[in-house]
Amino acid sequence: MSSKQYDAIIIGAGHNGLTNAAFLAKAGLDVLVLEKNDYIGGATVSRELYEGWKYSNCSYVCSLFRPEIYQSLDLGRHGLEVVPLQGSTTFKQNGDYFGSYHQSTVRRREIARHSKRDADASIRFDADLMKWCRLIRGFLLRTPPNPTSFKPRDMMEFAHLLKSFYSLSEAQIYEFIRFFTMSIAEYLAEYFENETILAHFSGGSIIGTGLGVYSPGTAYVLLHHAMGDVDGNVGSWGFARGGMGSVSKAIASSFQAMGGDVRTGAEVQQINVKGRKATGVTLASGEEINARTVVSNLDAKRTFLNIMDKKDLPEALVHRAERFKIRGSSGKVNIALDGLPDFSALPKDSPLTLGHMHFTDTLERLERAYDDWKDDRWSQDPYLDMVIPSQYDPTVAPPGKHMVSVFVQYCPVEAEGGWTDQKRDAFGAAVIDQISQYSPNFKDLILHAEIRTPREIEAEVGLTEGNIFQGELTLDQLMFNRPFPGYAQYRGPVKNMYMCSSSTHPGGGVMGAPGANAAREILSDLGRTDTTPRDFGDD
């Protein structure tokens, strides 16, 4: 047993755990972060698995990370630099393409090339989506109120919520409520008619989600992906120079500069509880480490079903944890290329290669990919979100070479009886085959490919079922329902135990908000000065 007692132990060195630790250390607490792997970052990591190439293994683009956290932890000084992407494109099976350009006038002209009606509708669509983005963004860095509580703080938070909606008209309030329950297909049909444009804007609603484009609730998932920003541009995406591991590396550097400690190769086996209070942790090695506060950055299932003794938990909480929706539906393929691939449909030197590239041009194809997932099959015609970050960032590939990052939807947790290495390779081949239909020289350029199904993601990163959001982003698992009713304010079922992962409000993505929000609650309970950005917390 370690004789030292820490003020706080954080379980898991993912970006939320590191963010939580950094704000606690900034307040003067003696903080230790424990990580099971021999590297930090969790799913926000860069690794050299092929000599000379640096893969962003899981997360691959940056947008949702809160600028307030960036500034408060001085992450620019610790090396974090984000370069904005330039648009996106969807390739059509008939050899054409649809390009959503970064410049608004060029983007509208491209939409008009496919549908003049949709070009006019795009102005209304952008305005409406940004309206909801700005509304929701005001709740990201706040602790959800307890709807059953009459405590002054909860009542004040509800008053803040009501104030946020006060400027909306009656029609807008009804529209907002509908938004949370609609499918993305239904929502977009109120604006657009062109099949390719509908498919293009639907993609963000199914990423990381065990739902299809016609499933209720997918409209909100689109909003979740759209409410980030890069350099103040709401809805923009960018590449972290050095790969997504640069985000975790910068937060860890800030944390360590404030005196914090990180231990890798230190898997936590159990949170120790005595007298209904968390007292520390026991590692897989048998070592016990004491702490006044224990914070789990693991998902809700792993926290309550794997590293806590059921006798320390209310029976109702165990029941909720067992039924928490955290279905894996995504895969990832990272590819080292000997050069830049050609795309037959695009003009030479098109700026569209600098953004997201998709290869599914109808809602029907998207829904059929979902049907395959429901039958425990990986789709032979999957939805891909492909980027080539080496065009912006020379640090991720050797000179003249390129790195391709491909996010894949859908990929089942169990592939018709269970994954094998042969099935994993066949899944990767299906992804590469789809890209090659639109890029004739793509296969010839491949030097190495890393293929990750939910099996690999769960085993390596610790995300249950490979779910990238650590829990579905459906209405029953948002705000004061995340992860469970009664536990949405980052406090656990025993004293001195907290949660800071993406299983808590406001959910998944490389955002940092769950970690920062949890730090605010911990510091409040300890009576310590709040070190989180000034606009956090209650008015």
Secondary structure as GFF3:
##gff-version 3
##sequence-region A 1 539
A	DSSP	beta_strand	5	11	.	.	.	ID=ss1
A	DSSP	alpha_helix	15	26	.	.	.	ID=ss2
A	DSSP	beta_strand	31	34	.	.	.	ID=ss3
A	DSSP	beta_strand	46	50	.	.	.	ID=ss4
A	DSSP	beta_strand	53	56	.	.	.	ID=ss5
A	DSSP	alpha_helix	67	72	.	.	.	ID=ss6
A	DSSP	beta_strand	82	84	.	.	.	ID=ss7
A	DSSP	beta_strand	88	91	.	.	.	ID=ss8
A	DSSP	beta_strand	97	100	.	.	.	ID=ss9
A	DSSP	alpha_helix	104	114	.	.	.	ID=ss10
A	DSSP	alpha_helix	116	140	.	.	.	ID=ss11
A	DSSP	alpha_helix	152	166	.	.	.	ID=ss12
A	DSSP	alpha_helix	170	181	.	.	.	ID=ss13
A	DSSP	alpha_helix	184	189	.	.	.	ID=ss14
A	DSSP	alpha_helix	195	202	.	.	.	ID=ss15
A	DSSP	three_ten_helix	203	205	.	.	.	ID=ss16
A	DSSP	alpha_helix	218	226	.	.	.	ID=ss17
A	DSSP	beta_strand	229	230	.	.	.	ID=ss18
A	DSSP	beta_strand	233	234	.	.	.	ID=ss19
A	DSSP	beta_strand	238	240	.	.	.	ID=ss20
A	DSSP	alpha_helix	245	257	.	.	.	ID=ss21
A	DSSP	beta_strand	261	263	.	.	.	ID=ss22
A	DSSP	beta_strand	268	274	.	.	.	ID=ss23
A	DSSP	beta_strand	277	283	.	.	.	ID=ss24
A	DSSP	beta_strand	288	296	.	.	.	ID=ss25
A	DSSP	alpha_helix	300	301	.	.	.	ID=ss26
A	DSSP	pi_helix	302	306	.	.	.	ID=ss27
A	DSSP	three_ten_helix	310	312	.	.	.	ID=ss28
A	DSSP	alpha_helix	315	322	.	.	.	ID=ss29
A	DSSP	beta_strand	330	337	.	.	.	ID=ss30
A	DSSP	three_ten_helix	351	354	.	.	.	ID=ss31
A	DSSP	beta_strand	356	358	.	.	.	ID=ss32
A	DSSP	alpha_helix	363	374	.	.	.	ID=ss33
A	DSSP	beta_strand	383	387	.	.	.	ID=ss34
A	DSSP	three_ten_helix	389	391	.	.	.	ID=ss35
A	DSSP	beta_strand	402	409	.	.	.	ID=ss36
A	DSSP	alpha_helix	421	436	.	.	.	ID=ss37
A	DSSP	alpha_helix	442	445	.	.	.	ID=ss38
A	DSSP	beta_strand	446	452	.	.	.	ID=ss39
A	DSSP	alpha_helix	454	461	.	.	.	ID=ss40
A	DSSP	three_ten_helix	464	466	.	.	.	ID=ss41
A	DSSP	three_ten_helix	475	477	.	.	.	ID=ss42
A	DSSP	three_ten_helix	479	481	.	.	.	ID=ss43
A	DSSP	beta_strand	497	499	.	.	.	ID=ss44
A	DSSP	alpha_helix	513	526	.	.	.	ID=ss45
###
